[in-house]
Amino acid sequence: MNGAAQDLYDRQIVERARNPLYAGELPVPDLQGEGRNPLCGDRTRLDIALEGHHISQIRHRTRGCALCIAAADMLAERLGGCGLEEARAVGARFSAMLVAPDGPAEATVQEAAKRIENPPEGIPSLGGMEPLMAVRFHKARIRCVELPWVALKEALAHVRV
């Protein structure tokens, strides 16, 4: 495997795809959202349980590549316990991170991850999503990791905070 592919399929991504921690469905979800990619067939469905305006549980049913499965699982881990506004903010920040141009000093994924994971005060952390940053350098795969976030946006579109 070449260096670019190794970065893309980080050990954590492969492990999360093989053994997702948040796969499944909730018996009676408060919210549901789905993301589909008709080009490759990937599909993610999120079940979300709420306590007030906070996410108490998330489960996903993902049929897709390792990147899509890992991204859905990492989303569920990051957003469990979050308020709905924070979840929206994290989603927007994640999408922006995927398309943001690299600064001159960000020659490696690890350098970019440090900047993204340690944001200035008041900006939500992406918390544990560093392995997905390599997708920035593989534009054709961005949709794979964005799909769970598309499902989240669909689910949250029906909620007013």
N, C-alpha and C positions, 0 to 999 in steps of 0.2 A: 504494500500500500504506500503510495507516495505521501509526502508531507502534507499536502493540501487535503487529501482524503483522510489522513490521520487526524488533522485538526477538526475536520467536519464530523467525523465519527469518533469523537472523544470517548474514552472508557466510560464516563458517566452517562453519556447518551446511549451507548450500547446497553449498559446495565439497566437503565430506566426503561428502555424499549423491551428488553427481555423480561423484566420483572417490575412492571409498573405498580406503584404503591396505591394509586387512587383510581384504578380501573374498576368499572362496574357501574351500577346504577343505584339511585336512591329509590326507595319504595314509593314515596310521595314527594317529589321535588316541588319546591315553590316556583322555581324558574327552570326553563330549559332553553338551550340554544344549540344550533347546529351550523357547522361549517363544512362545505363540500368543495372539492377541487375536481371539476369534471375532466380536466386534462389528464390527471393521473389516477383518479378514482379514490383518493384519500377522503375520509369522512370522519368528523369528530362531533360527538353529541355530548353536551355537558348537562348534568343534573345538579342543581344548586338548591341547598336548603338555607333558609334565612332565619335569623333570630333578630327581629326588629330590622334595622338597616345594616346588619352585619351578616357576612357569609359564615354559616356555621359548618357546612360540609359541601364539598364538591366531589363528584365522581364523573369519570369520562368513559365513553365507549368510543374507541378510536380504531378504525380500520385504515391502515396506511403504513407508510415507511417508518423506519426507526426514528427519524427526526420528528415526525408528526406525533408519534406515540410519546416520545420523551418530552416534547414541548407541552403536550396536554397534561402529562403527569407533573411536570415542574410548575405549570400554571396552577394546578389544583393545590400543590403544596404551598406555593407562595401566597395564594389568596385566601386560604382557610383562615378564618378569624378576622379578615379585613372588612372594613366598612365599604359600602358600595361606591362611594366617591373615591376612596383610595384604590379600589379595584379598577375603576375607570382610568384613574391617573397612571397606575402601573401599566395598564394595557396601552395607553397612548405613549408612554415612555418606551415600552418594549418595541412598538412599531417604529418609533423614531430612531431607536438604536439600530434597528436593522438596515435603515437606509441612510443614516448619517455618514457623511464623508469622514474619512480618517484624518486626524491631524498629522502634521509632519513627524511627530515623535511616536506615533502609534504604528510601528512597523509590524508588531505581532499582535495576535489575538490576546495574549496575556496582558500586554500593555493597555490595550483598549479596555479589557475587562476591569482592570484596576480603576480606570476613570469612570466607567459605567457603574460599577458596584459601590463606589464611594462618592455618591453625588453630594453637591452642596446642600446645606441645610434647607429643609422645606421641599426637597424634591424626593419622591419616593424611590427607595432602593428596589432593584430588580431581584434582590435576594436569591442567590443560588442559581441564577440562569446563565452564569458565565460560559458554560460549555456550548450554549446555543449561539454565542457571538461569532463563531467561525462561519456561520451562514452568511454573514455580511460579505464575505469574500467569494460566495457562490450564489450569485444573484438568482439563478434558476431554482434554487432550493428555498428561497425566502418564503414562498407561499406555504411550504410544508410546515414551517414553524409558526407561521401566522394563523394557520387554520383554527387552532383552539381559541385564539384571541378573537377571531371573527365570530365563533360560536358564543363567546362571552359577551361581545357587543350585542349580538342578537338577543341574548337572554336579558341583558340589562336595559335594553331599549324599551322594555315594557314596565320599567320601574321608575317612579319619581321619588327623588330624595328630598 
